[in-house]
Amino acid sequence: MSKKIAVFVGSLRKESLNRKMAKVLAALAPESLNLEIIEIGGLPLYDQDLDDEGRPPSAWTEFRERVKSFDGFLFVTPEYNRSVPGVLKNAIDVGSRPYGQSVWGGKPGAVISVSPGAIGGFGANHHLRQSLVFLDVPAMQQPEAYLGGAAQLFDANNNISNEATREFLKKFVDAFAAWVAKNSSENP
Ligand SMILES: Cc1cc2nc3c(=O)[nH]c(=O)nc-3n(C[C@H](O)[C@H](O)[C@H](O)COP(=O)(O)O)c2cc1C
């Protein structure tokens, strides 16, 4: 049976390069993985009082329940000011609480950063990995994926125009499938 992977895109922009990348990866994924984008733009900003007072917004509760039903996570993110965009960090924070009830722990993940800039969102990619260490999400180490020059990556149909990049992305998603198989709870 294929593993369900929740995909989080760190941009809300309609023409987001990262969203396009998430869709390309979903199409390239082997049969053993089923990638589904989980929308995070509607999550209210995290406020611990709302959990402590037992009145979390329904959007948080629904998000937490939904994320729990997945077998692993793929983060596709731009870099904002050399770090993780607030919308993605907020989703991670919402999923991590209330204390002791994080939805993230123990499930495998991977990170890919996409930027029109030359260094491919390296800063965001690694700041995100820092959170994943704390959240106990084993994040795939290799291949690393920092996609720079991304404004030129997609053709008019939002396919990858460059064959070498397409091959790299296939290698990335196949390696992730192997990582998920190796790190799934029924395969300790
Ligand atoms: C607030 C803000 C900060 C940004 N900071 C960076 C940055 O540190 N590094 C970078 O490569 N691009 C930076 N950018 C440019 C983004 O990489 C670019 O807007 C990209 O297209 C965003 O991803 P998206 O196409 O998926 O929305 C920034 C953009 C915004 C809006």
PDBQT file of the ligand as one rigid body, heavy atoms in Angstrom, charges set to zero:
ROOT
HETATM    1  C1  LIG A 201       9.514  38.733   2.450  1.00  0.00    +0.000 C 
HETATM    2  C2  LIG A 201      10.385  38.100   1.394  1.00  0.00    +0.000 A 
HETATM    3  C3  LIG A 201      11.688  37.787   1.699  1.00  0.00    +0.000 A 
HETATM    4  C4  LIG A 201      12.506  37.149   0.738  1.00  0.00    +0.000 A 
HETATM    5  N1  LIG A 201      13.767  36.753   1.093  1.00  0.00    +0.000 NA
HETATM    6  C5  LIG A 201      14.479  35.966   0.253  1.00  0.00    +0.000 A 
HETATM    7  C6  LIG A 201      15.695  35.347   0.682  1.00  0.00    +0.000 A 
HETATM    8  O1  LIG A 201      16.162  35.509   1.793  1.00  0.00    +0.000 OA
HETATM    9  N2  LIG A 201      16.332  34.535  -0.201  1.00  0.00    +0.000 N 
HETATM   10  C7  LIG A 201      15.842  34.286  -1.455  1.00  0.00    +0.000 A 
HETATM   11  O2  LIG A 201      16.451  33.522  -2.194  1.00  0.00    +0.000 OA
HETATM   12  N3  LIG A 201      14.687  34.860  -1.890  1.00  0.00    +0.000 NA
HETATM   13  C8  LIG A 201      14.001  35.681  -1.058  1.00  0.00    +0.000 A 
HETATM   14  N4  LIG A 201      12.796  36.222  -1.458  1.00  0.00    +0.000 N 
HETATM   15  C9  LIG A 201      12.352  36.024  -2.855  1.00  0.00    +0.000 C 
HETATM   16  C10 LIG A 201      11.621  34.699  -2.991  1.00  0.00    +0.000 C 
HETATM   17  O3  LIG A 201      12.564  33.662  -3.170  1.00  0.00    +0.000 OA
HETATM   18  C11 LIG A 201      10.704  34.756  -4.222  1.00  0.00    +0.000 C 
HETATM   19  O4  LIG A 201       9.703  35.721  -3.994  1.00  0.00    +0.000 OA
HETATM   20  C12 LIG A 201      10.094  33.407  -4.509  1.00  0.00    +0.000 C 
HETATM   21  O5  LIG A 201       9.456  33.445  -5.758  1.00  0.00    +0.000 OA
HETATM   22  C13 LIG A 201       9.123  32.979  -3.420  1.00  0.00    +0.000 C 
HETATM   23  O6  LIG A 201       8.679  31.684  -3.633  1.00  0.00    +0.000 OA
HETATM   24  P1  LIG A 201       7.293  31.378  -4.380  1.00  0.00    +0.000 P 
HETATM   25  O7  LIG A 201       7.536  31.647  -5.846  1.00  0.00    +0.000 OA
HETATM   26  O8  LIG A 201       7.037  29.936  -4.105  1.00  0.00    +0.000 OA
HETATM   27  O9  LIG A 201       6.255  32.301  -3.814  1.00  0.00    +0.000 OA
HETATM   28  C14 LIG A 201      11.988  36.876  -0.537  1.00  0.00    +0.000 A 
HETATM   29  C15 LIG A 201      10.662  37.240  -0.842  1.00  0.00    +0.000 A 
HETATM   30  C16 LIG A 201       9.867  37.825   0.119  1.00  0.00    +0.000 A 
HETATM   31  C17 LIG A 201       8.428  38.146  -0.227  1.00  0.00    +0.000 C 
ENDROOT
TORSDOF 0
